[in-house]
Amino acid sequence: ILIAIYIALPWIPINGSPALFFDVEQRRFHVFGLTLVPQDLWVMFFGVTGLGFTLFFVTALLGRLWCGWACPYTVFLDHVFRRIERWTEGDAVARRRLDGAPWSAAKIARRGTKHLLYAICSTLIAHVFLSYFVSIPRLYDHMHEGPLAHATSFGIVAFLTLTLWFCFGWFREQFCVIMCPYGRLQSALTDDDTVNVGYDEKRGEPRGAKGKAAGDCIDCRRCVSVCPTGIDIRNGLQMECIGCAACIDACDDIMTKIGRPKGLVRYDSLNGLIGKKRRFIRPRVIAYTLLGALGLIAFTIAGWRQARPFTADFTRMRGQPFYTDATAVRNHYQVRFYNKRNQPARFTLHLSSAPEGYTLSGADTPIEVPPRGEITRPAIVVAPTAAYHGATDLGIEIHAEPGGVVLRHEMRFLGPEPSNSQP
């Protein structure tokens, strides 16, 4: 299901745009029906903050649940590449036997088939990743027009393909241990009540073979052999543990075979493993919950307010703040219109609040903006010398069609001291 979600997000249309799409070239960011332009990126701060503290909350409560069960890297590694490996080379015992066998036609065929499938899957995943930044129709065109016509896209896909092939084919969980900072961050987010994969030392020690007067652990080392990062969970919680539960399944299988209760290795907190009461509600969990909820609520409210199909920025032009002559005082502005819709839009400006005699020129006629486009136009506010009585605030309304959307801006009209502006 997670693989389907990761692949399908750029294909699912919401309000005429992909569910999740970062159009870097056009400077448009589409997030589940919300279209953001660069001026709206402050909204993303709240979304990223909310998601970040939500991850902190999950980590404080359930440890590295994200790493073991939802991280795209782990999902593709376990459910795509490991399955290919098992299909082409067999289980762990068969793979070890194949590793020790001399090179033969059968071994070359198995290894060649595995890496061919690895290369195909890596290429597909690279294209899926690129589809988050290049629209599906354009990506399709890039694929059919050849690499020289779109060298940048081809280079990105080639680099990602080789990187994924290397990581999934050889580097694997070492990426999580060496390169991903989340494992190191975990130590600052968890405490003795956080649920992690743990070994029940009270029940398992002392270790010994079955039939001897010892604990339940028979020291078969199955938990070590199945661990993708090669750690011994019996040595306690370690940074390398990604919470995949492979050691739990292996240990439970052994316990079933020797007629002992399951759960020698299980999901539990450090307090739970030593027999203490486990607390789910505690200060850090409450803090992460409140901060995460605050960020997501702020993102929802800010996103809803910024989800207008049209936006416009009104800024003062560089250079002199105002120009004067014997007849008038002039302020030069720059207006940038953004059309977030898939159809043309028309913008009209006028002064909604200004002293008598003030006029707007340059952008007072209707301005056509193409679908999902932007246009910049100059605008000049002119104040006749007789009507000018000093700096003042102006109200500007921008009417956008279709839809009758009204955008309002306030600008400061600057000029000389009134006594100096008279002829």
PEFEN-V145870 format. One record per residue. N is the residue number from 1. PSI is psi in radians with two decimals (* if undefined). Layout:
n:N psi:PSI
n:N psi:PSI
This chain:
n:1 psi:-0.77
n:2 psi:-0.68
n:3 psi:-0.75
n:4 psi:-0.68
n:5 psi:-0.82
n:6 psi:-0.66
n:7 psi:-0.62
n:8 psi:-0.38
n:9 psi:-0.75
n:10 psi:-0.15
n:11 psi:-0.32
n:12 psi:2.02
n:13 psi:2.33
n:14 psi:2.07
n:15 psi:0.65
n:16 psi:0.08
n:17 psi:2.76
n:18 psi:2.68
n:19 psi:-0.68
n:20 psi:1.97
n:21 psi:2.21
n:22 psi:1.63
n:23 psi:1.53
n:24 psi:-0.69
n:25 psi:-0.76
n:26 psi:0.00
n:27 psi:0.87
n:28 psi:2.41
n:29 psi:2.07
n:30 psi:2.06
n:31 psi:1.69
n:32 psi:0.96
n:33 psi:-0.19
n:34 psi:2.11
n:35 psi:2.16
n:36 psi:2.39
n:37 psi:2.99
n:38 psi:-0.58
n:39 psi:-0.24
n:40 psi:0.02
n:41 psi:-0.32
n:42 psi:-0.44
n:43 psi:-0.66
n:44 psi:-0.43
n:45 psi:-0.78
n:46 psi:-0.67
n:47 psi:-0.81
n:48 psi:-0.71
n:49 psi:-0.79
n:50 psi:-0.78
n:51 psi:-0.65
n:52 psi:-0.83
n:53 psi:-0.46
n:54 psi:-0.73
n:55 psi:-0.68
n:56 psi:-0.72
n:57 psi:-0.82
n:58 psi:-0.71
n:59 psi:-0.77
n:60 psi:-0.54
n:61 psi:-0.79
n:62 psi:0.33
n:63 psi:-2.47
n:64 psi:0.88
n:65 psi:-0.70
n:66 psi:-0.80
n:67 psi:-0.77
n:68 psi:-0.39
n:69 psi:-0.32
n:70 psi:-0.29
n:71 psi:2.26
n:72 psi:-0.64
n:73 psi:-0.84
n:74 psi:-0.72
n:75 psi:-0.86
n:76 psi:-0.65
n:77 psi:-0.86
n:78 psi:-0.66
n:79 psi:-0.07
n:80 psi:-1.10
n:81 psi:-0.67
n:82 psi:-0.60
n:83 psi:-0.68
n:84 psi:-0.74
n:85 psi:-0.77
n:86 psi:-0.63
n:87 psi:-0.64
n:88 psi:-0.54
n:89 psi:-0.10
n:90 psi:-2.96
n:91 psi:-3.03
n:92 psi:-0.69
n:93 psi:-0.77
n:94 psi:-0.62
n:95 psi:-0.68
n:96 psi:-0.66
n:97 psi:-0.69
n:98 psi:-0.65
n:99 psi:-0.67
n:100 psi:-0.18
n:101 psi:2.62
n:102 psi:2.78
n:103 psi:2.31
n:104 psi:3.06
n:105 psi:-0.68
n:106 psi:-0.73
n:107 psi:-0.73
n:108 psi:-0.70
n:109 psi:-0.76
n:110 psi:-0.84
n:111 psi:-0.71
n:112 psi:-0.73
n:113 psi:-0.74
n:114 psi:-0.85
n:115 psi:-0.49
n:116 psi:-0.78
n:117 psi:-0.64
n:118 psi:-0.79
n:119 psi:-0.72
n:120 psi:-0.82
n:121 psi:-0.68
n:122 psi:-0.70
n:123 psi:-0.75
n:124 psi:-0.76
n:125 psi:-0.66
n:126 psi:-0.71
n:127 psi:-0.65
n:128 psi:-0.77
n:129 psi:-0.76
n:130 psi:-0.50
n:131 psi:-0.22
n:132 psi:-0.23
n:133 psi:-0.34
n:134 psi:2.24
n:135 psi:2.65
n:136 psi:-0.83
n:137 psi:-0.73
n:138 psi:-0.65
n:139 psi:-0.68
n:140 psi:-0.75
n:141 psi:-0.71
n:142 psi:-0.68
n:143 psi:-0.53
n:144 psi:-0.28
n:145 psi:-0.11
n:146 psi:2.75
n:147 psi:-0.58
n:148 psi:-0.49
n:149 psi:-0.44
n:150 psi:1.21
n:151 psi:-0.64
n:152 psi:-0.87
n:153 psi:-0.76
n:154 psi:-0.73
n:155 psi:-0.71
n:156 psi:-0.80
n:157 psi:-0.75
n:158 psi:-0.77
n:159 psi:-0.79
n:160 psi:-0.69
n:161 psi:-0.84
n:162 psi:-0.70
n:163 psi:-0.80
n:164 psi:-0.72
n:165 psi:-0.77
n:166 psi:-0.82
n:167 psi:-0.85
n:168 psi:-0.49
n:169 psi:-0.45
n:170 psi:-0.90
n:171 psi:-0.79
n:172 psi:-2.20
n:173 psi:-0.19
n:174 psi:-0.45
n:175 psi:-0.76
n:176 psi:-0.65
n:177 psi:-0.75
n:178 psi:-0.76
n:179 psi:-0.58
n:180 psi:2.20
n:181 psi:-0.14
n:182 psi:-0.62
n:183 psi:-0.69
n:184 psi:-0.59
n:185 psi:-0.46
n:186 psi:-0.64
n:187 psi:-0.44
n:188 psi:-0.17
n:189 psi:-0.26
n:190 psi:2.91
n:191 psi:-2.93
n:192 psi:-0.14
n:193 psi:0.01
n:194 psi:2.35
n:195 psi:2.13
n:196 psi:3.05
n:197 psi:2.19
n:198 psi:2.79
n:199 psi:2.26
n:200 psi:1.60
n:201 psi:-0.63
n:202 psi:-0.66
n:203 psi:-0.56
n:204 psi:-0.44
n:205 psi:2.64
n:206 psi:2.61
n:207 psi:2.61
n:208 psi:2.87
n:209 psi:2.78
n:210 psi:2.37
n:211 psi:-0.31
n:212 psi:2.78
n:213 psi:1.48
n:214 psi:-3.10
n:215 psi:-3.06
n:216 psi:-0.37
n:217 psi:2.12
n:218 psi:0.17
n:219 psi:0.76
n:220 psi:-0.30
n:221 psi:0.35
n:222 psi:-0.62
n:223 psi:-0.55
n:224 psi:-0.73
n:225 psi:-0.51
n:226 psi:-0.18
n:227 psi:2.17
n:228 psi:-0.41
n:229 psi:-0.01
n:230 psi:0.38
n:231 psi:2.86
n:232 psi:1.85
n:233 psi:-0.32
n:234 psi:-0.22
n:235 psi:0.10
n:236 psi:3.06
n:237 psi:2.29
n:238 psi:2.69
n:239 psi:-0.57
n:240 psi:-0.31
n:241 psi:2.19
n:242 psi:0.11
n:243 psi:0.54
n:244 psi:-0.28
n:245 psi:0.24
n:246 psi:-0.66
n:247 psi:-0.56
n:248 psi:-0.83
n:249 psi:-0.73
n:250 psi:-0.77
n:251 psi:-0.74
n:252 psi:-0.65
n:253 psi:-0.74
n:254 psi:-0.75
n:255 psi:-0.67
n:256 psi:-0.73
n:257 psi:-0.59
n:258 psi:0.09
n:259 psi:0.55
n:260 psi:2.75
n:261 psi:2.55
n:262 psi:2.95
n:263 psi:0.19
n:264 psi:-0.71
n:265 psi:2.17
n:266 psi:3.00
n:267 psi:2.06
n:268 psi:2.89
n:269 psi:2.90
n:270 psi:-0.67
n:271 psi:-0.70
n:272 psi:-0.63
n:273 psi:-0.46
n:274 psi:0.17
n:275 psi:0.07
n:276 psi:2.89
n:277 psi:2.38
n:278 psi:2.29
n:279 psi:2.19
n:280 psi:-0.70
n:281 psi:2.02
n:282 psi:2.91
n:283 psi:-0.78
n:284 psi:-0.61
n:285 psi:-0.74
n:286 psi:-0.76
n:287 psi:-0.81
n:288 psi:-0.64
n:289 psi:-0.82
n:290 psi:-0.77
n:291 psi:-0.70
n:292 psi:-0.78
n:293 psi:-0.70
n:294 psi:-0.78
n:295 psi:-0.77
n:296 psi:-0.65
n:297 psi:-0.76
n:298 psi:-0.69
n:299 psi:-0.73
n:300 psi:-0.81
n:301 psi:-0.85
n:302 psi:-0.69
n:303 psi:-0.69
n:304 psi:-0.69
n:305 psi:-0.53
n:306 psi:0.04
n:307 psi:0.38
n:308 psi:2.53
n:309 psi:-0.28
n:310 psi:2.53
n:311 psi:2.80
n:312 psi:2.43
n:313 psi:2.30
n:314 psi:1.93
n:315 psi:2.73
n:316 psi:2.42
n:317 psi:2.69
n:318 psi:2.73
n:319 psi:-2.61
n:320 psi:2.47
n:321 psi:-0.42
n:322 psi:2.83
n:323 psi:2.48
n:324 psi:2.65
n:325 psi:-2.91
n:326 psi:-0.33
n:327 psi:-0.39
n:328 psi:2.87
n:329 psi:2.30
n:330 psi:2.42
n:331 psi:2.30
n:332 psi:2.26
n:333 psi:2.93
n:334 psi:2.27
n:335 psi:2.22
n:336 psi:2.10
n:337 psi:2.36
n:338 psi:2.23
n:339 psi:1.93
n:340 psi:-0.08
n:341 psi:2.93
n:342 psi:0.38
n:343 psi:2.74
n:344 psi:2.67
n:345 psi:2.72
n:346 psi:2.23
n:347 psi:2.43
n:348 psi:2.33
n:349 psi:2.58
n:350 psi:2.75
n:351 psi:2.11
n:352 psi:-0.39
n:353 psi:1.85
n:354 psi:2.66
n:355 psi:2.74
n:356 psi:2.34
n:357 psi:-0.26
n:358 psi:2.42
n:359 psi:2.75
n:360 psi:2.26
n:361 psi:2.80
n:362 psi:-0.84
n:363 psi:0.42
n:364 psi:-0.23
n:365 psi:2.72
n:366 psi:2.41
n:367 psi:2.13
n:368 psi:2.30
n:369 psi:2.24
n:370 psi:2.90
n:371 psi:2.31
n:372 psi:0.67
n:373 psi:3.11
n:374 psi:2.56
n:375 psi:2.45
n:376 psi:2.30
n:377 psi:2.56
n:378 psi:2.65
n:379 psi:2.35
n:380 psi:2.19
n:381 psi:2.19
n:382 psi:2.25
n:383 psi:1.99
n:384 psi:2.53
n:385 psi:-0.64
n:386 psi:-0.49
n:387 psi:-0.18
n:388 psi:2.20
n:389 psi:0.50
n:390 psi:2.99
n:391 psi:2.50
n:392 psi:2.88
n:393 psi:2.45
n:394 psi:2.50
n:395 psi:2.23
n:396 psi:2.26
n:397 psi:2.38
n:398 psi:2.01
n:399 psi:2.20
n:400 psi:2.33
n:401 psi:2.59
n:402 psi:2.78
n:403 psi:-0.26
n:404 psi:0.58
n:405 psi:2.35
n:406 psi:2.12
n:407 psi:2.32
n:408 psi:2.39
n:409 psi:2.62
n:410 psi:2.30
n:411 psi:2.69
n:412 psi:2.16
n:413 psi:2.12
n:414 psi:2.75
n:415 psi:-3.13
n:416 psi:3.01
n:417 psi:2.47
n:418 psi:-0.64
n:419 psi:-0.49
n:420 psi:-0.18
n:421 psi:-0.10
n:422 psi:2.58
n:423 psi:*
